[in-house]
């Protein structure tokens, strides 16, 4: 096999505008594309600055209902600063807050659609 990278991860959402606003305005990801796609469809793609892997906010997969994604992991260099910044933007984290693991620290939360996200700072 000659796979070289993960290009796109599909995030199932019901409301692409609300999801786009969350991923761009709250999480701070870049809006890569927001274009019409086929009859009545739309391609909304976001990514961390400079990242090779992007997220597309999808509404068209019957097998992926909105909010069904779990375990999307976003890496940060400063978990404490990001937790503070995101909290100031109204993000609510899981009740157990920042967790410590042998490999680093992390916190979990959900996007407005209920998709489960992990924000982690890996120990080097």
DAQUI-V452782 format. One record per helix or strand. SS is the DSSP state (H for helix, E for strand). FROM is the first residue (numbers start at 1). LEN is the number of residues. If there is no record, write none. Layout:
<<SS;FROM;LEN> <SS;FROM;LEN>>
This chain:
<<E;8;5> <H;16;11> <E;30;7> <E;42;6> <E;54;5> <E;72;4> <H;79;10> <E;93;1> <E;99;3> <E;104;7> <E;116;7>>
